[in-house]
Amino acid sequence: MNISPARTAAFDVLLRIENEKSFSSALLPLYEETLSAADAALCHELTLGSLRRQIYLDKLITHFAGSKKLDSAVRVAIRLGLYQLLFLDKIPDHAAINESVLLVKRAKKVSAKGFVNAVLRRSTRDKPNFQYTDEIDRISQETSHPIWLLEKWRDDFGVDEAEMIANANNEIPRPTFRLTPFEEIDSEIRSNWSRSDFVDGCFAADRSSPDLRLLEENGAIYFQDEASQMAARAVEISDGGLFLDVCAAPGGKTGLIAKRFQGIMKLAVAGDLYRLRVEYLRDNCRRQAADFVNVVQYDAIEGLPFANDGFDAVFVDAPCSGTGTIRHHPEIRYFLEPGDFSELSLKQLAILKNASKLVKRGGSLVYSTCSLEREENESVALNFLASDPDFELVRPAVDERFVTGDGFARTWPHRDGIDGFFISAFRKK
Ligand SMILES: C[S@@+](CC[C@H](N)C(=O)[O-])C[C@H]1O[C@@H](n2cnc3c(N)ncnc32)[C@H](O)[C@@H]1O
């Protein structure tokens, strides 16, 4: 019996996420491009679905198999089987079980075949009712978020918000995108799209489809979350202005800003830390017909290779924990550790301070993250303001409903159905 290409690809992707801490968003396109449309869709569902339920699936594995340490290939094959048995209606039990058994054989773990078979068969008969030690333990099991992260959100936002955030993180986000040459898109395809209420030029479709993927391949649309587009649109560049995007790769926001101010600004520069990401940024600007952007490699913590007071608009979309994007990247919750937020906030402040030196008098500085955490957001912005009296806080150029009482902007997965972003804007006096 052959293993289906969709399950083989999902298994390989999940094993790489488990062993290498790779991101599903980077791996899935590589594997899916070799699959038929139907197999690609199943691979996507199996991979992200297993990740979204991983803590619960592991709890079941411990219940059925005890807490002995399992080889990662064996664990991933069981998670994949359990996910299909418990969460997908259209897959027959025997297919889910047999293919997980074959996947461990393919991974050369032949001795584990009987074990995988027994665990998965048992799960079809034995439906455990787990007890919870407390409210956070219940939310952790129900939403597959680590206890420490839920406790942090409880302490920061309250237990109800923490639960709503965790539930929203397991929702499948609608595909959102922006257009390049709108007139060339078939009106029948367009008729299924809705316009964003809050972000100009942003559209959403009900679900992903081969039509949409083809449009993306042809460069007619660019997939980008509504909140990410909102952050890019908070950057304003005046006539003849010089613009720098400090943390630019992979270049979704650079492309939006560059196309929006093409012919208005005089110079666009975008840079990043890592060589491979810089190369990707350059290619991505080309794909978005924004190859006039000058792409540079540097370490923005060490210092930026530009003269002080040289730019009219500087954008810092800082490296962050990404806790606002768990809907799109479910594995982030397992990669993070409690010390990460304070470590990131030091880096973010250092980058923001270095970037601020490049802003001309009267120029603007926008700082954003896709994190929900105060340490990476309000704390960084307020520390920066306290450290530099030359800058004042200004209202970010976003829809009024996202502006907070303290003059920043926030979006939330559970309140707004979009990724969680923080946006702040400053003016150099
Ligand atoms: C949130 S991502 C930027 C996303 C990008 N603005 C977009 O919309 O596609 C943060 C970026 O900062 C880069 N980065 C991290 N540390 C850096 C540093 N010290 N100097 C410059 N860039 C850095 C990362 O490589 C990453 O590409």
Ligand as a Chemical Component Dictionary entry (heavy atoms), coordinates in Angstrom:
data_LIG
# 
_chem_comp.id                   LIG 
_chem_comp.type                 NON-POLYMER 
_chem_comp.pdbx_formal_charge   0 
_chem_comp.three_letter_code    LIG 
# 
loop_
_chem_comp_atom.comp_id 
_chem_comp_atom.atom_id 
_chem_comp_atom.alt_atom_id 
_chem_comp_atom.type_symbol 
_chem_comp_atom.charge 
_chem_comp_atom.model_Cartn_x 
_chem_comp_atom.model_Cartn_y 
_chem_comp_atom.model_Cartn_z 
_chem_comp_atom.pdbx_ordinal 
LIG C1  C1  C 0  8.991  41.335 11.543 1  
LIG S1  S1  S 1  10.244 40.951 10.441 2  
LIG C2  C2  C 0  10.028 42.148 9.196  3  
LIG C3  C3  C 0  8.893  41.836 8.256  4  
LIG C4  C4  C 0  8.866  42.780 7.064  5  
LIG N1  N1  N 0  8.781  44.156 7.471  6  
LIG C5  C5  C 0  7.716  42.458 6.122  7  
LIG O1  O1  O 0  6.684  43.061 6.223  8  
LIG O2  O2  O -1 7.874  41.562 5.303  9  
LIG C6  C6  C 0  11.660 41.527 11.253 10 
LIG C7  C7  C 0  12.915 41.461 10.410 11 
LIG O3  O3  O 0  13.980 42.028 11.183 12 
LIG C8  C8  C 0  15.146 41.381 10.796 13 
LIG N2  N2  N 0  16.176 41.640 11.823 14 
LIG C9  C9  C 0  16.374 40.989 12.982 15 
LIG N3  N3  N 0  17.421 41.506 13.647 16 
LIG C10 C10 C 0  17.908 42.505 12.875 17 
LIG C11 C11 C 0  19.015 43.387 13.003 18 
LIG N4  N4  N 0  19.808 43.351 14.064 19 
LIG N5  N5  N 0  19.247 44.269 12.000 20 
LIG C12 C12 C 0  18.434 44.316 10.902 21 
LIG N6  N6  N 0  17.360 43.491 10.743 22 
LIG C13 C13 C 0  17.114 42.600 11.712 23 
LIG C14 C14 C 0  14.747 39.942 10.664 24 
LIG O4  O4  O 0  15.668 39.233 9.862  25 
LIG C15 C15 C 0  13.358 40.063 10.028 26 
LIG O5  O5  O 0  13.458 39.941 8.643  27 
# 
loop_
_chem_comp_bond.comp_id 
_chem_comp_bond.atom_id_1 
_chem_comp_bond.atom_id_2 
_chem_comp_bond.value_order 
_chem_comp_bond.pdbx_ordinal 
LIG C1  S1  SING 1  
LIG S1  C2  SING 2  
LIG S1  C6  SING 3  
LIG C2  C3  SING 4  
LIG C3  C4  SING 5  
LIG C4  N1  SING 6  
LIG C4  C5  SING 7  
LIG C5  O1  DOUB 8  
LIG C5  O2  SING 9  
LIG C6  C7  SING 10 
LIG C7  O3  SING 11 
LIG C7  C15 SING 12 
LIG O3  C8  SING 13 
LIG C8  N2  SING 14 
LIG C8  C14 SING 15 
LIG N2  C9  SING 16 
LIG N2  C13 SING 17 
LIG C9  N3  DOUB 18 
LIG N3  C10 SING 19 
LIG C10 C11 SING 20 
LIG C10 C13 DOUB 21 
LIG C11 N4  SING 22 
LIG C11 N5  DOUB 23 
LIG N5  C12 SING 24 
LIG C12 N6  DOUB 25 
LIG N6  C13 SING 26 
LIG C14 O4  SING 27 
LIG C14 C15 SING 28 
LIG C15 O5  SING 29 
# 
